[in-house]
Structure formats: structure tokens, C-alpha cells
Amino acid sequence: MNEQFAALEERKRTKALCVVAVVAVLIATLWPFNPSPRNGVIWLHGTTGLKFEKAGLVVSRGLLRPADTEAESYSLELLLRPASTRSAYTILAFYTPTRPRQLLVRQWTDGLLVTHDAAVENDKTKTIKFDVDHVFRRGRPVLVTISSGPNGTTVYLDGQPAESFSRFKISRSELSAEIVLGTSPVTYHPWPGELRGLAIYSKELTPADALRHYKEWTDPGGHPDLDGAIARYAFAEAAGREVRNEVISGPNLEIPATFSVPHKGLLRSPAKEFRADWMYASDVLVNIAGFVPLGLIVCAYLAWARSRWKAILVTTVACGILSFVIEVLQYYIPQRGSGTTDIITNTLGSALGAMIAQSSVVQRILGRIKVIPGE
């Protein structure tokens, strides 16, 4: 009777360890569980513009519809003041769900990065992405002008030519999209800083245009040049949740009450998540290793009432289901991603942990500390 009571107490202790392990995994993967955080966008006081603090989002109320130019010439202007140069952020994106490639304007530490496809890490041809070094300084305003035409794209900083890329061009189809400011449309990639102006043109801006527009943005007392403009936002409203487009035919912008990743995918496929880099490989290894302890503890608990292989099988299935639930819940948390790669790697980790729990060496250790039935 005493042996049965002791075994029952030991099994309860193993069950408690199992519960603690599951709770720890849930906290690590879902905390903080806040599906509707406050949108970190506020109006600047004493000047025009919006401040993006923590995680902020501004989206257009409709699609941008640029004019069809014969030479496909388009330009972007952003007057901004970054708050940090320590990481990578997405400032501006044009998103259409049906198009595989999206135009993104990003800050990469202190550099400017413009890309048609965020998944491309290296592009020596400069047809998919380009970067300009030392564009941003923390707390310093800068007007970034990106002017694209038949001969490529030129970047101007504060009205002065900075660098040209003959093979990179902006297309009409890319701009015929929803405007997203402050983060990536599909991943949590918030940008901290102040946005004081945004303009989009259906023409290539000349060096004279770039310099004149810089003077207009920095001394807004006169009338702005709207020739060829399809959108211009001066952020002069100072209150409310709407930013008016100075071009009547273009969409206004909206400041949502809560922050979200507008087009985050639910359970993205491994093919879409795959990247041929060390960071991806590191994430895979971390996700496998992170579920090894859980698989070991769950299998140790199941070993009290099940055979060796049945305990391994049930552990693997149970942890796989837990991982699936976590990934579905992560879809509703802006800071987290939702993908099937994690389900696969977590399940592999739990299976590895279960098999380790059944090894002779670990069995002896677990038996001595009364986590599994002793011989």
C-alpha cells in the first residue's frame, strides 16, 4: 500500500512538471497575448506630421491608382525623422494580395533599402533591390526622393543627387496598391520615427524638381508643386484619424485605433517561409531545441501508463497539436508570426525529446529522481 501511494505521489509530481512545461511553452510563445494593442501613432505638436512610437500603422482607405505613363516614370518623396538607427524597419509599402512582389521602402540601420521582394537577401544585379548607405541619422530630418524612369532610379537626399541605379525601375502595377506606413504589410516590422510628408508622382523628377520640392517641404508657406502628383500628404490635420490627400483623385489615409499587421498570413507554408541564410537555419534549430524538454517531460509522464513506443507516439502527436494551436493563436498577435515551419520543427523537437526520454541513460536518471517508474 505504501509503495502504491508513493508511486501515485511520484506520478502526480511528474504530471505537475508536465503542466509547468506546457505553461512555460505557452508563455514563451504567446506572451504578451494582446491581439489589439494600441496603435502607436500620434500627431506631432508644434509642427506637422505623425510620430510612430512603439508599433504604429497608417493605411490608405483605398487603392492608389497611378496614371499610366508611356515610359512608366514614377517618383516617391518621404520627409521623415528616424528615431533609431539600430535595426531594420519598414517605412512604406505598397501591397496587393494578388501580386507576389511588393514595393517596400525600408530603413536598414542608417541606410535606405528599396526592394521589390523582401525575401531576396542579395541582388548584385540591382534589379530587385538597392541600398544607399548613411542616409539616416537619429533625430535628423531628411527628405528622401526616389525617382524612377526609363533609365533607372535616382535617389536624392534633401534635394541633392545621392546615387543612381540604372537597372532598378518602379512599375505602375506595384503602385496600384494599398499604401501601408509604419510596418510591413505581412510581418511585424515597425518603424520608429516621425513622418512629416509623403508624395507620389506619375513622372520622373528631375534634379531641379527634387531641389524645388525640398524647399517646398522644408518651407511649407507657399503652394506645393502638384504637377504629376497622384498623392500628397502634408500631415497638417493635427488631430483625428484621417490624413487628407491634397490630390482629390487619390485615397486618404487612415490611422486605425489599434495596431495590426494588415495582411499577415495564417499558417504560412514552409516554401514561403524558407530563406537560404543563417538566420533561418538558426530559427529552425531553436524551434527544434525549444520543444525537446517538453517532449522529454511529457513522455516521462506518459511512461507511467503506456509502453515505450506508444508514449513516444502520443507525445509527438500531442506536442504537434499544441504547436498547431500556438501557431493559430499567434496569427492574432501582431508581434508573432504564424507558419507551418514552426509546427514541423516543434513536432520534431518533441519527438526527439521523447526518444531521449526513452534512452537507457536518461531512463536511469529519471528513475532515480522518481520522474518515471523505477525498475
ABEGO torsion letter per residue (X at the ends): XAAAAAAAAAAAAAAAAAAAAAAAAAAAAAOBBBABBBBBBBBBBGBBEBBBBEBBBBBBABBBBBBBBAAGBBBBBBBBBBABAABBBBABBBBBAABABBBBBBBBEABBBBBABAABABBAAGAABBBBBGABBBGBBBBBBBBBBAAEBBBBBGGBBABBBAABBBBAAAABBBBBBGBBAABBBBBBEBBABBBBBBBBBBAAAAAAAAAAAABAABBBBABGBABBBAGAAGBEABBBBABAABBBBBBBABBBBAABBBGBBAAAABBBBAAAAAAAAAAAAAAAAAAAAAAAAAAAABBAAAAAAAAAAAAAAAAAAAAAAAAABAABBBBAAAAAAAAAAAAAAAAAAABAAAAAAAAAAGABBBX
